[in-house]
Amino acid sequence: MTVLPGSSRRALASLLIWFVAAAGHADDPNTVPPSGSPVAVHGQLRTRGNRIVNHDGQAVQLRGVCTHGLQWFGEFYRNGRAIDAAATSWGADVVRIAVYVYEGGYLDNPSLRPEDFDILLQTLVDRCVAAGIYCIIDWHVHHPGDPAFYRDDAKAFFEKTARRYAGVPNVIYEIANEPNPTGLAGVVDGRPVSWADITAYANEIIPVIRRHSPKALVMVGTPDWCSFGISQGNDWRDVVDHPLDHPNVAYVVHYYAAGHTFHAQIDAIAKHLPLFATEWAAATWRRDSSNDLYKTQPWLDVLNRNQIGWTYWNFAPGDGIFGAFAESTSAEGPLGPDSPDVTDTGKLLFLLLNTPRDSWSAPEAVAAPLPPEPTLP
């Protein structure tokens, strides 16, 4: 959700040599998941009613982490050690890989081609597969916020990605990160993006994935930054009353607990639809804000009560309050939860990942109030 200034183009371009070399050493995507790993235990995920369930039909609540944008943090992720750490010492069941579409990302980076991003993505997905954890491939629509703007590019991306990972139960597809009404200066004007618009987009993208991965779980972003339209004052029932006509589809919610208070509405929505929180944090959406565990508590109650899976923003170095690691953290250094480079947010994330779902409770102290903030980022 947050955006960092672009790294130097020379630094990004220098990664290309490594990416090409790494492609020849990526783990076999058909690797049998290690015994006891999340994928070994749960297998191919699907939806049943208002729940995401495993191969035995039992409800599953995955808990994991998000990467930040590959265009900014490729150096940190390039060797796959961050994925290995998330899967082992951190205890993540799932990693969401954020493939930013614009903002120096997949479609508008002057130094790296889409094919170069594909190589890094392949490396990270294959590390998830080898570790036996789930992987959400996130087509990270952010600015511009209209997924229809990238429709043809999204089709091409998911065509080759779903073909590569056909039949691999680890891989989950998130087809539009945060549909929203903002455009991008010099690129396209902003416009409201309704649930009908998202439905039309999804009806074109999902069949592309299904041609190669007919059983894969697909996640679809909801209006107004994945708030089901709530953050813009729209009625969440528009989504509930008009669900997508595709099997094995979950609906995405995003929130920043210290600044968003629509958890009661999400609790109501979860009675009707299978949900997944592919992005959330205990702070507000501002990088200079603070974690507020008191305001986080009701959100966690909703997630746990409704068995809603989640990935926390974000498993990266720096990025203000959001990063799990200090800005100076090296991809070659210690990346476990006991590393001296782990931030206070990282320590909180480790507790969230490893505390039994029915045992978490907020501390008694209430965080100091923050200055007034806008309703939306």
C-alpha positions in Angstrom: 0.0 0.0 0.0 2.8 2.4 0.9 5.1 3.7 -1.8 8.9 4.3 -1.4 11.1 6.5 -3.6 12.5 4.5 -6.5 16.0 3.0 -6.0 18.6 4.0 -8.4 18.1 2.6 -11.9 21.7 1.4 -12.0 21.2 -0.6 -8.8 18.1 -2.2 -10.2 19.7 -3.0 -13.6 22.7 -4.6 -11.8 20.3 -7.2 -10.4 19.4 -8.4 -13.9 22.7 -10.4 -14.1 21.9 -12.2 -10.9 18.3 -12.8 -11.9 19.3 -14.5 -15.1 21.8 -16.7 -13.3 19.3 -17.6 -10.6 16.7 -18.7 -13.2 18.8 -21.7 -14.0 18.9 -22.8 -10.3 15.3 -22.3 -9.2 13.8 -25.1 -7.3 11.7 -27.6 -9.2 8.1 -26.4 -8.9 6.9 -30.0 -8.7 8.9 -30.7 -5.5 6.9 -32.8 -3.0 6.2 -30.5 0.0 8.3 -31.4 3.1 6.5 -33.5 5.7 4.5 -31.5 8.1 4.7 -28.3 6.0 1.4 -26.3 5.5 1.0 -27.6 1.9 1.7 -31.2 3.0 -0.9 -30.9 5.7 -3.6 -29.0 3.8 -3.0 -29.6 0.1 -5.0 -27.8 -2.6 -7.1 -25.0 -1.0 -10.6 -24.2 -2.2 -13.7 -22.4 -1.0 -16.8 -24.0 0.5 -19.6 -21.7 1.5 -18.1 -18.7 3.4 -14.8 -20.5 4.2 -11.5 -21.4 2.7 -11.0 -25.1 3.3 -8.3 -27.7 2.8 -8.3 -31.0 0.8 -10.3 -32.6 3.6 -12.9 -29.9 3.7 -11.7 -28.4 7.0 -11.5 -24.6 7.3 -8.0 -23.2 7.1 -6.8 -19.8 8.4 -3.4 -19.1 6.9 -1.1 -16.6 8.5 1.9 -15.0 6.8 3.7 -12.0 5.4 3.8 -9.7 2.3 6.9 -8.8 0.4 7.3 -5.2 -0.6 7.6 -4.1 -4.2 10.2 -6.1 -6.1 11.4 -3.0 -8.0 12.5 -1.4 -4.7 13.5 -4.5 -2.6 14.8 -6.9 -5.3 18.2 -6.9 -3.7 16.8 -8.1 -0.4 14.7 -10.9 -1.9 17.0 -11.9 -4.8 18.6 -14.9 -3.2 15.5 -16.3 -1.6 16.8 -16.4 2.0 14.0 -14.1 3.1 11.4 -16.6 1.9 13.3 -19.4 3.6 13.4 -17.5 6.9 9.7 -16.6 6.7 8.8 -20.3 6.1 11.0 -21.7 8.9 12.1 -19.6 11.9 9.2 -17.0 11.5 6.5 -19.7 11.1 4.6 -18.2 8.1 2.2 -20.4 6.3 2.0 -18.2 3.2 4.0 -15.4 1.5 2.3 -12.8 -0.7 4.6 -11.5 -3.4 3.8 -8.0 -4.5 4.3 -7.5 -8.2 3.7 -3.7 -8.5 2.2 -3.0 -11.9 3.2 0.7 -12.2 5.3 2.9 -9.9 8.5 1.6 -11.4 7.1 -1.9 -11.4 6.3 -4.6 -13.9 5.0 -2.4 -16.7 6.9 0.9 -16.4 10.5 0.3 -15.3 13.0 1.7 -17.7 15.8 -0.6 -16.6 14.0 -3.9 -16.1 11.7 -5.7 -18.5 8.6 -7.7 -17.5 10.7 -10.8 -18.2 13.2 -9.7 -15.6 10.5 -9.4 -13.0 9.3 -12.8 -14.1 12.6 -14.4 -13.3 12.7 -13.0 -9.8 9.1 -13.9 -9.2 9.9 -17.5 -10.3 12.8 -17.7 -7.9 10.6 -16.6 -5.0 7.6 -18.7 -5.9 9.8 -21.8 -6.3 11.4 -21.2 -2.9 7.9 -21.1 -1.4 7.1 -24.4 -3.2 10.3 -26.0 -2.0 9.5 -24.9 1.6 6.0 -26.3 1.4 4.2 -23.0 2.1 1.6 -21.2 0.1 2.4 -18.3 -2.2 0.0 -15.5 -3.3 1.1 -14.0 -6.6 -0.2 -10.4 -6.2 -0.9 -8.3 -9.4 -0.4 -5.2 -7.3 -2.8 -2.6 -8.8 -2.2 0.6 -6.8 -1.7 3.7 -8.9 -3.5 3.8 -11.2 -6.2 2.1 -9.3 -8.4 0.9 -12.1 -7.6 -2.7 -12.9 -9.2 -2.4 -16.3 -6.4 -0.1 -17.3 -4.1 -3.1 -17.3 -6.5 -5.8 -18.5 -4.6 -7.0 -21.5 -1.3 -7.0 -19.6 -2.9 -8.9 -16.7 -4.2 -11.5 -19.1 -0.7 -12.0 -20.5 0.9 -12.1 -17.0 -1.6 -14.7 -15.6 -1.5 -16.8 -18.8 2.2 -17.5 -18.5 2.2 -17.6 -14.7 -0.7 -20.0 -14.4 0.8 -22.2 -17.2 4.1 -22.4 -15.3 2.4 -23.4 -12.0 -0.4 -25.5 -13.4 -1.4 -28.1 -10.8 1.0 -26.7 -8.1 -1.2 -26.5 -5.0 1.0 -23.9 -3.3 0.1 -21.1 -5.7 -2.8 -18.7 -5.2 -3.6 -15.8 -7.6 -4.6 -12.3 -6.5 -5.8 -10.6 -9.6 -6.1 -7.0 -8.5 -4.5 -5.7 -5.3 -6.5 -2.5 -4.5 -9.1 -1.3 -6.9 -9.5 2.4 -6.2 -10.5 5.7 -7.8 -7.1 7.3 -8.1 -5.3 7.6 -11.4 -1.7 8.5 -12.0 -0.4 11.9 -13.2 0.6 11.7 -16.8 -0.7 8.2 -17.3 -4.5 8.1 -16.7 -7.1 10.1 -14.9 -8.8 8.7 -11.9 -12.4 7.4 -11.9 -14.6 5.5 -9.5 -14.2 1.8 -9.8 -17.4 -0.1 -8.9 -18.0 -3.7 -8.0 -19.6 -4.1 -11.5 -16.3 -2.9 -13.0 -14.3 -5.3 -10.9 -16.7 -8.1 -11.8 -16.2 -7.4 -15.5 -12.5 -7.5 -15.1 -12.5 -10.7 -13.0 -14.7 -12.4 -15.6 -12.0 -11.9 -18.2 -9.0 -12.7 -16.0 -10.2 -15.8 -14.0 -10.8 -17.9 -17.1 -7.3 -17.2 -18.2 -6.0 -18.8 -15.0 -8.5 -21.6 -15.0 -7.3 -22.8 -18.5 -4.1 -24.0 -16.8 -4.9 -24.1 -13.1 -8.6 -25.1 -12.8 -8.4 -25.9 -9.1 -6.4 -22.9 -8.0 -7.7 -20.5 -5.4 -8.2 -17.0 -6.8 -8.5 -13.8 -4.7 -10.3 -10.7 -6.0 -9.8 -7.2 -4.6 -12.9 -5.3 -3.6 -13.8 -1.6 -4.2 -12.1 1.3 -2.6 -8.7 -0.1 -1.5 -10.3 -3.5 -0.6 -12.7 -2.1 1.9 -15.8 -3.5 0.1 -16.6 0.1 -0.7 -17.0 1.0 3.0 -14.2 3.5 3.1 -15.9 5.6 0.5 -19.3 5.4 2.1 -20.7 2.7 -0.3 -22.8 -0.3 0.7 -20.9 -3.5 1.2 -24.0 -5.5 0.3 -23.3 -4.6 -3.4 -20.6 -7.2 -3.3 -22.4 -9.7 -1.1 -25.5 -9.6 -3.2 -23.6 -10.0 -6.5 -20.9 -12.6 -5.9 -18.7 -13.7 -8.7 -20.0 -16.7 -10.7 -16.7 -18.7 -10.4 -15.8 -21.5 -8.0 -12.9 -21.2 -5.6 -12.9 -17.4 -5.3 -12.1 -15.5 -2.1 -12.8 -11.8 -1.6 -10.0 -9.5 -0.3 -10.1 -7.1 2.6 -7.3 -4.7 3.5 -7.1 -2.6 6.6 -4.7 -0.6 8.8 -5.9 -1.2 12.3 -4.9 2.1 13.9 -6.9 4.0 11.3 -9.7 1.8 10.0 -12.7 0.9 12.1 -15.0 -1.1 9.8 -14.3 -4.4 11.4 -17.9 -4.9 12.4 -19.0 -4.7 8.7 -16.3 -7.3 7.8 -17.6 -9.5 10.5 -21.0 -9.3 8.9 -19.6 -9.9 5.4 -17.7 -13.0 6.6 -21.1 -14.7 7.3 -21.7 -14.6 3.5 -18.4 -14.8 1.6 -15.0 -16.4 2.0 -12.5 -13.6 2.9 -8.8 -13.2 3.1 -6.9 -10.2 4.5 -4.0 -10.0 2.0 -2.7 -6.8 3.5 -3.0 -5.3 7.0 -0.9 -3.7 9.7 -1.3 -2.6 13.3 -0.4 1.1 12.4 -2.3 3.5 10.1 -1.5 3.6 6.4 1.2 6.3 7.1 4.8 5.2 7.4 5.3 7.7 10.2 2.5 6.3 12.3 2.7 3.9 15.3 1.4 0.4 16.0 -1.7 0.4 18.1 -2.4 -3.0 19.6 -5.6 -1.9 21.4 -7.2 -0.9 18.0 -5.7 -4.1 16.5 -7.6 -6.4 18.9 -11.1 -6.1 17.5 -9.7 -6.7 14.0 -7.9 -9.9 15.1 -11.1 -11.0 16.9 -12.9 -10.8 13.6 -10.2 -12.6 11.6 -9.9 -15.4 14.2 -13.6 -15.8 14.8 -14.3 -16.1 11.0 -11.1 -18.1 10.2 -10.0 -15.3 7.8 -6.4 -15.8 6.7 -4.0 -12.9 6.5 -0.6 -11.7 5.3 1.0 -8.8 7.2 2.5 -5.7 5.5 5.5 -6.1 5.3 8.5 -8.5 5.4 11.1 -6.0 4.2 13.9 -3.7 5.5 13.0 -0.1 6.3 9.6 1.3 5.1 9.0 3.3 8.3 6.7 1.6 10.8 5.8 -1.2 8.5 9.1 -3.0 7.8 10.0 -6.1 9.9 13.7 -5.4 9.5 15.9 -2.3 9.9 16.7 -0.4 6.7 20.3 -1.6 6.7 19.4 -5.3 6.8 21.4 -7.3 4.2 20.0 -10.3 2.2 23.1 -12.1 3.3 22.8 -11.4 7.0 20.8 -13.1 9.8 17.1 -12.9 8.9 15.6 -14.9 11.8 13.2 -13.3 14.4 16.2 -13.1 16.9 18.3 -11.0 14.5 19.4 -7.6 15.9 18.0 -6.1 12.7 14.4 -7.1 13.6 12.3 -4.0 14.4 9.6 -3.6 17.0 7.1 -4.3 14.2 9.0 -7.5 13.3 8.8 -8.6 16.9 5.1 -8.0 16.9 4.8 -9.9 13.6 6.6 -12.9 15.1 4.2 -13.0 18.0 1.2 -12.7 15.7 2.4 -15.6 13.6 3.2 -17.9 16.6 0.5 -17.1 19.2 -2.4 -19.6 19.1 -5.3 -18.0 17.4 -7.6 -18.2 20.4 -5.0 -16.9 22.9 -4.1 -13.4 21.5 -5.1 -10.4 23.5 -4.1 -6.8 23.4 -2.0 -5.2 26.2 -3.9 -3.3 28.8 -2.1 0.0 27.9 -3.7 2.0 25.2 -1.4 3.6 22.6 -1.2 7.4 22.6 -3.6 9.0 20.2 -2.3 10.0 16.8 -2.9 13.3 15.1 -6.0 13.5 12.9 -5.6 11.7 9.6 -7.6 11.6 6.3 -10.2 8.9 5.8 -8.2 7.3 3.0 -4.6 7.0 2.0 
